[in-house]
Amino acid sequence: MFKKFLCSILFLIFFSISNFSENAWGKFSTIDTYFYNPIVLNVNELLVLGGYDSFKNKPVSAKIYNLDTKSFMDTHSVMSIPRISYNSIQIDKNKILVFGGQPKHKDYRGLFTKTAEIFDLNTKKFRRIGDTNFIHIKPSIILLDDGRIFINSQDKPEIFNPKTETFSIVGRKKEEILYAFGDKKKPMKFSFYTLNHYSQSTAVKLQDGKILIVGGFPYENFYNDKYCDKNNRYYNKNFNAEIYDPKANNFIKIGQMNRQCLSCTATLLPDGTVLIAGGKGRERAEVFSPKTNTFFETGKMKQPRYNHSSILLSTGSVLIIGGIYGEDKGMKYVKVAELYNSKTKKFRKVGFTKEVYPSSKMQVIDKNRIIITNSKISEIYKY
């Protein structure tokens, strides 16, 4: 009897540690739209910029969600070019930059767009501005120290200037001949503006204001002898990394990573170093040191994953959630959440999310709460 009682107690302890309780994770449904991109305005409000009604297939106006009352306030304002899967960032206390995505319009036919607009929090209206120079799909979007916005995807970076509301290309154009599936009868010219090719890379701002760019690979299914081994087999690996200096407006070559980093995350730690975690085929994480411009390996992740999300908590630990494990038929969505302790340099499981979150977005609400958003579902992590 005592053994059964002890086993029950141990099970309850284990269960409470390995699963988030309803008090730790909260879930709420948003408006009935697909591919919205919410922004935390303050500790009480979340801005949902729009999207499409899943039943009526029509544009939805921007709404402000109150986290306390769990209610929406409709702004009755629709994007000048309604779109899904768009990118957004708050550029000052009154303005939100929206760009890219897929417009639901007969002229676009499902293609991604370069169009951009501003949502004014005072007037609650959208306003068209000039287009981006490139199409950006899941880009790194970083607020620079001088107020400008650094945007990078597919090795084509540009900067948005809030004062002039214009986009300008960063770096010098380079070109390289690649071949479709290695067939030299099918050459194609690719252009890029960073020092190296970076498809599915990630970027993070360092404490000195510079930008670290890591990971990715040369364009999928397009390669040349540079990306093949001695047996002419395509290995599609990229250990390169570089730094962009916004003040000097140039890219700086640095030491290589220890492992390939495809669809990984980069998180700035309290001591100024950067945690590089996850990515296809990676279990062990590594840390970048800005002092030496080098990478060194750190702890092994509890759950290998890619297309996941990470964020620094006020405790100094890094929360990692969501993502995908495996490929093709063996691909699985990950619900396991884990924490990286920057002091012990170790990972530990902290539970499971209610939903799956590939390529999700995490934002800080306050020092004790993180909101995770993806498609129509959001969860709040309290710690």
N, C-alpha and C positions, 0 to 999 in steps of 0.2 A: 504493500500500500504506500509506504513511504517512498519507494523507488518510483512508483507511478506519479506521485505528487511532485517529486523532484524533477522528473522528466517533463512534466507539464509546465513547471516554473521555468525550466531552462528553455523550453520551446517558446514560451511567451516572451522571454527576454530576447531570444534570437530573432523572433518575428518582429518585435518592436524595433530592433536595430536595423534589420534588413529591409524593412518596408516603411515608406513614408505614411504616416497616419493622415487622417483627414485634416488634422490641425496643422500638419507640416505642409501638405500639398492641398491647394484649393483649386478647383476647376470651374470655369464659367463659360458659357456659350456666348459668342458675340453675335452681331447681326448676321443674317443669313447671306453671307457673301463668301466668295472664294478668293484666295490669294491676297488678302489684305495685308497691310504692313503697319501695325500699330506703333505709336511712339509714346513713351512715358513723358507727360508734360510736368507733373509734380507728384507728390506722394499720394494724391487723391484721384488724379485724372489721367486717362489714357486716350489718345487721339487715334481714331480709326478713320483713315483717309478715304476709304471707299472700296470699290470692287464691283462685283456683279451679283445680283440676286440669282440664286441657284435654280429657282423655279421659273421666274419670269424673264430671266436672261436680259436684264436691263441694268444700267448704271445705278449705283447706290450713292447717296450723298454722304459727305463726311459727318462723323458723329463723335461726340466726346463721351467716354464711358467713365462714370464715377465709381471708383473701387469701394467706397464706403456704402453707398446706397444701391450699388449694382444696377444702375439705371443709365440709359442713354439720353443725351441731348442732341437733337438733330440740328445741323447747321444749315440744312437745305441748300447746300452747295455741292455741285458735281464737278469733277475734274474737267478741264477744258478739252482734254482728250482722255476719256475714261479708259482705264487700263487695268490689267492684272499682272501679278509678278513684278511689280515696279520696285524701284529703289527710292529710299527717302532718308533724310537726316535733318535734324533741327539745326539751323545755321545761326540763329540768335533767339532771344526770348519771344520774338513775335513772328518768326518766319520758318516755314518748313520747305525744304527743297525736295521736289519729286521729279524723277527722270527715268527714262527707259521703260521696260516692261513690254507687255503685249496688248495693244489696243484692240478692243472689240469693235472693229470698224471694217467695212467692206474694202476700204482702200489699203488696209494693212494685211488682210487675209492671214492673220495669226502670226505674222512676222514681228520681230522685236523692233522697237522704235528708238530713235535718238532724241525724241521730243522731251522737253522739260518744262516745268511750271513751278510756281511758288504758291503755297497756301499761307494766307495771312491770318494769324490768330486773332487779330483785332477786328478785322472786317468779316472774318469767316468766309473768305472768298478765294478762289483759285485764279491765277493770272499766268498766261503763257510767257515764256522767255525764250532766248535763243537755244538751239539744239546743242547736244553734246557732239564731240567730234567722232566718237566711236560708239558702237553698240556695247553696252555693259550688261553681262549676265552674271548675277551673284558676285558683284565686285566687292573689293575692300573699300570702305568709305571711311575716311579718317579726317577729323577736325584738326587742322594744324594750329600751332601756337599763335599765328597771326590772324586767325579767323577764316582763312581760306580752307577749301575742302579738297583733299587728295582722293582721287578715284582711280582704281586700277583693276583691270581684268584682261585676261588674254594678252599680257605684256604690252598693253596700250594705255599708259597712264595719262591722266589729264587733271587739271586743277580748276575748280570753280571759284571765281572771285565774287563774293557777296556784294561788294561795292559797285561793281560794273555789271553784275549778273551775267557774266560770260564764262565760257569754258575755253581753256587754252591747253595745247598739247605739251607734255613734258618729255624731254629727252630728244635725241637725234634719231631720225629714221634710219633703220638698217634693213637690209634685205638678204634673204637666203633662199636658195633653190632646194626644195624638198620634192620627193617623189611619192606619188600615191601608192601605198603598200610596197614601197621600195622599187617599183617598176620605173626604170630610168627612161622609159618611153612616155611617161606621164609626168613631166616636170611641172611644178607650180611654184610661183614666187610668193613668199610670205614676207611681210614687213613686221618689224617690232621696234619698240622705242626704249625698252630697258636693255641692260647689258646681255641678258640671256632670255631664251624663250621660257615663258611661264604660263602654262595652261592649268587652271585649277590651283593657283597659288594662293597664298594668304599674306597679309601685311599687318604690321602693328607699329604704333608710334612709341619710340623710345623716350626715356626721361629727358634727353637733350633736344627733343623735338624732331629728330630725324626718323625716317621710316625704314624698318627692316622688312624686306621682301624675301620669302622663302617658299620652296616647294614647287609642285607642279611638274609638268613634263613638256617636251616639244609636242607640236600638234599631233593629235591622235591619228594614226594610219598614214601620216605623211612623215618621211624621214629620208636621210641620206647616209653616206658612209660614216659621218661624224657620230651618228647615233646607233651604229651597229658594232658588234664584236668582230673578232678576226674571222669568224665563220659566216659573216654577213647576216647574223641573226639580230633582229631588232630588239634591243633591250629596254628602250623607252625609259631610261632613268635620268634623273636630274638631281644632283647633289648641290647645285649651285645656290648661292644666296648673295644678296647685295643690299646696299643701303642708299636711300635717296635723301639728299640734303636739300631741304626746301630753300634755305638761305642762299646757297651756292648754285641751286638749280642743276645739280648733277648727280649721277649715280656712281657709287663707290664699290669696287669689287672687294669682297671679304673672303675669309676661309670657307671651305665647303662643309656641309652637314655630314654627319656620320652615316646617316641613312636617308634613303629616298623619302620624300615627304609629299604625298599626293592627297589633296583634300584634307589636310591636317589643320590644326588651329595653333595660333601664336598668342600667348597671353603674357602681358607685362607683369612681372612680380614686384613686390615691394622694394627689393634690393636693387632694382634696375635691370636685372637679367630677364630673359624671356623663355617661358616654357613652350616648347614645340611638342605637341601631343597628337597621337593618332595618325591617321593616314593609311592608305592601302598597304597591306603587308607589313605594318609596323606595330610592334607591341611595346618596345622600349622607347621611352620619350627621351628628349635631349633638351639642353638648356643653352641659350646663346648668351655670351658675356660681351657687352659693349666695350668693356675696358680692353679686352684682348682681340675683339672681333673674331672669336672662335666659338665652336660648339663642343660640348662635352655631354656624354650620356648620363642619364639619371634613372629614376625608378622605372619598373615595368608596370604598364597599365593592367588593371584587373580585367578589363574588357576591351580587346582590340576593336577599333572602329574607324570609320571615315565619314565625311559629310556630317560631322557632329558639331557641337557648340561648346564653348567654354567661356567662363567669366571669372574675374577675380572678386572674391568676397571681402567684406570689411575685416574678416578674421585673418586675412593674408593667404588663405587657401584658395585653390582654384576648383570651381565646380564644373564638371564635365558631364554632359547629358546627350542622349539621342544618338543619331548616326546610323550607319549601316555596317554589317559585318558579312564578309564573303562576297562573292560575285556570281553573276548569271543565275543558274537555278539554285545555287546554294546561298543566295543573298538573303539575309535576315535583318529586320529592323531591331534596333537595340533600345531596350527600356531601362537597362541598368544605369544608374547614376553613380559617379565616384568623385572623390575629392583628392587633390594633390596637395600635400603639406610641403610648403616651400622650405620649411626648417628641417624636417626629417628626410625630405626628398623621396617620399613614399606615397603610393596611391592606396586608397581603401574604398570599398563599396559603401554607399550610404543609403541604398534603397532602389526603388523603381519608380519611374514616372507613370502616370495614369495612361498617357497616350504615347505614340511613337513620334519622334521629332527629328527627321532628317533635315539638315540645312535649316535649322530653326534659328530664332533670334532671341537672345537673352538680354534683358536690360535691368538696371538697378532702379528699384523704387525708392528704397531708403536703406539704411545700414543693416536692416534685418530681413529685407524682402527682395527677391528676384522674380521677375515675371518672364515666363517662357512662352513664346507665341509661334504658331505654325498653322497655316491654313485657317480653319475656323475655331481651333481650340487654344485656350490659354490655361496655364497653371501657374500658381504662385508658390515659390519655395520660401518658407520661413525658417530662419536659423538663429 
